[in-house]
Amino acid sequence: MGKSSNFKDLLNKLAFDLNKIADDIVVKMETVNECNTRLAEIALCPYPLTMTEHIDMMIQHEKTVKRMGGQIELRH
């Protein structure tokens, strides 16, 4: 009987440890999900214009500046 009791105790302890590890994993996964959601909220959004639309907008800006008699200011 002693061996059977020790085996059951060991099995119960291992099951308890396994459940604790599984609970920790769930908590950490929830934290990761919260962090990913927050990062998605604060992340830079991609530029909404296509390359063609962006070039057309730059050309229109140059035409407007020339009509006003000014020069285009280049910024770094």
Backbone bond lengths (Angstrom), bond angles and torsions (degrees), N, CA, C in turn:
res aa  C-N    CA-C-N  psi(-1)  N-CA   C-N-CA  omega(-1)  CA-C   N-CA-C  phi
1 M - - - 1.444 - - 1.517 112.06 -
2 G 1.295 118.26 -29.92 1.448 121.25 -177.63 1.511 112.98 -62.42
3 K 1.325 116.33 -41.08 1.466 119.50 179.97 1.521 111.20 -67.74
4 S 1.316 116.81 -39.00 1.463 121.22 -179.73 1.525 110.58 -65.48
5 S 1.323 115.94 -40.98 1.463 120.84 179.39 1.527 110.70 -65.95
6 N 1.337 117.04 -44.15 1.465 120.72 178.47 1.529 111.39 -62.64
7 F 1.330 115.34 -39.38 1.462 119.79 179.53 1.527 110.71 -64.96
8 K 1.340 116.57 -42.37 1.471 120.63 179.07 1.526 110.52 -65.31
9 D 1.319 116.60 -41.14 1.467 120.36 178.23 1.531 110.70 -61.97
10 L 1.323 115.17 -44.49 1.464 119.74 179.06 1.524 110.66 -63.35
11 L 1.320 116.14 -42.97 1.456 121.00 179.44 1.529 110.95 -62.88
12 N 1.328 116.75 -42.14 1.472 120.85 177.84 1.526 111.26 -64.13
13 K 1.333 116.32 -41.41 1.472 119.58 179.04 1.525 110.44 -64.38
14 L 1.326 117.09 -43.35 1.465 120.54 179.19 1.531 111.11 -64.00
15 A 1.325 116.98 -39.77 1.467 120.82 177.81 1.529 110.14 -64.12
16 F 1.341 116.41 -41.82 1.463 120.50 177.76 1.531 110.76 -62.08
17 D 1.324 116.54 -47.16 1.468 121.16 179.12 1.527 111.40 -60.95
18 L 1.321 115.81 -41.66 1.462 120.22 179.62 1.529 110.99 -63.82
19 N 1.323 117.21 -42.31 1.470 120.64 177.75 1.522 111.41 -64.09
20 K 1.337 116.49 -38.77 1.472 120.13 178.10 1.530 110.38 -63.71
21 I 1.316 116.89 -43.73 1.472 121.11 178.50 1.525 110.30 -62.89
22 A 1.339 117.01 -42.79 1.467 120.85 179.26 1.526 110.61 -62.46
23 D 1.341 117.32 -41.14 1.467 120.89 177.49 1.523 111.00 -63.06
24 D 1.328 116.92 -42.19 1.468 120.97 177.89 1.529 110.94 -61.65
25 I 1.318 116.49 -40.31 1.470 120.43 179.23 1.519 110.34 -63.41
26 V 1.329 117.41 -42.46 1.467 121.11 179.30 1.526 110.14 -61.32
27 V 1.324 117.16 -45.07 1.466 121.04 179.60 1.526 110.47 -61.66
28 K 1.315 116.98 -43.96 1.465 120.42 -179.29 1.523 111.54 -67.83
29 M 1.329 117.28 -35.69 1.465 119.95 177.29 1.528 110.76 -66.50
30 E 1.328 117.11 -37.70 1.463 120.56 176.36 1.522 110.28 -63.65
31 T 1.320 117.00 -41.32 1.462 121.12 177.75 1.523 110.84 -62.33
32 V 1.316 117.23 -43.27 1.468 121.25 178.25 1.524 110.27 -61.80
33 N 1.337 117.33 -43.27 1.465 120.41 178.20 1.522 111.56 -61.50
34 E 1.329 116.99 -42.92 1.463 120.76 178.18 1.530 110.46 -62.39
35 C 1.311 117.05 -42.99 1.467 121.00 179.18 1.526 111.08 -64.36
36 N 1.320 117.20 -43.11 1.465 120.28 178.56 1.520 111.37 -63.44
37 T 1.327 117.13 -39.63 1.461 120.73 177.63 1.520 110.05 -63.16
38 R 1.314 116.70 -44.59 1.471 120.63 179.90 1.523 110.58 -64.40
39 L 1.316 118.03 -42.14 1.463 121.10 178.18 1.523 111.15 -61.98
40 A 1.320 116.65 -39.33 1.466 119.99 178.48 1.524 110.62 -64.87
41 E 1.332 117.14 -33.73 1.465 120.98 179.21 1.521 111.71 -69.11
42 I 1.325 117.63 -38.33 1.463 120.33 -174.12 1.520 113.36 -99.24
43 A 1.330 117.21 -4.89 1.467 120.43 -177.60 1.520 110.46 -66.83
44 L 1.321 115.27 151.20 1.454 119.76 176.22 1.521 109.37 -66.04
45 C 1.307 114.57 134.44 1.461 119.47 179.00 1.520 108.80 -81.49
46 P 1.308 117.53 145.43 1.464 119.35 177.31 1.523 110.25 -65.11
47 Y 1.318 115.73 153.75 1.454 120.87 -179.25 1.522 108.64 -64.49
48 P 1.336 118.08 127.50 1.463 120.56 -172.68 1.528 115.07 -74.29
49 L 1.326 117.88 -13.41 1.460 120.33 -177.38 1.523 111.13 -92.53
50 T 1.320 114.96 149.38 1.459 119.07 172.24 1.519 107.75 -76.72
51 M 1.311 116.69 169.23 1.464 121.25 179.12 1.528 110.01 -59.49
52 T 1.327 116.96 -43.62 1.470 121.33 -179.46 1.520 110.99 -63.32
53 E 1.321 117.16 -44.40 1.466 120.52 178.81 1.525 110.50 -62.68
54 H 1.315 116.99 -39.92 1.461 120.93 179.88 1.534 110.68 -64.38
55 I 1.321 117.53 -44.12 1.472 121.29 178.75 1.520 110.19 -64.27
56 D 1.330 117.50 -43.77 1.468 120.90 177.23 1.522 110.95 -59.09
57 M 1.311 116.97 -40.30 1.458 121.11 179.18 1.532 110.60 -65.86
58 M 1.334 117.76 -39.87 1.467 120.99 177.79 1.528 110.95 -65.00
59 I 1.329 117.28 -41.90 1.469 121.07 178.56 1.517 109.67 -62.71
60 Q 1.320 117.12 -44.44 1.468 120.88 178.83 1.523 110.27 -60.96
61 H 1.317 117.29 -39.83 1.461 120.95 178.52 1.533 110.84 -63.64
62 E 1.333 116.53 -42.98 1.468 120.06 178.24 1.520 110.85 -61.16
63 K 1.319 117.79 -42.72 1.467 121.58 178.95 1.524 110.37 -62.34
64 T 1.309 116.21 -41.38 1.467 120.22 179.91 1.521 110.60 -64.53
65 V 1.315 117.35 -43.45 1.461 121.39 -179.71 1.526 110.17 -64.63
66 K 1.329 118.38 -41.85 1.466 121.77 179.41 1.516 110.94 -64.09
67 R 1.337 117.26 -40.32 1.467 120.54 178.59 1.520 110.76 -62.56
68 M 1.308 116.67 -32.04 1.458 120.35 -179.03 1.523 111.19 -83.76
69 G 1.327 117.20 -4.65 1.455 120.63 176.75 1.515 114.13 83.09
70 G 1.288 118.13 8.03 1.464 120.96 -179.21 1.510 111.61 -98.10
71 Q 1.274 114.05 172.49 1.459 120.02 176.48 1.522 108.83 -105.56
72 I 1.305 114.70 152.49 1.455 119.20 178.24 1.519 108.34 -76.66
73 E 1.297 114.97 129.49 1.461 120.18 -179.86 1.523 108.72 -92.78
74 L 1.324 115.78 124.10 1.458 120.27 178.46 1.515 108.96 -90.56
75 R 1.308 115.27 133.83 1.469 120.14 178.97 1.509 108.78 -122.85
76 H 1.316 115.23 145.89 1.472 120.27 178.08 1.493 109.11 -95.86
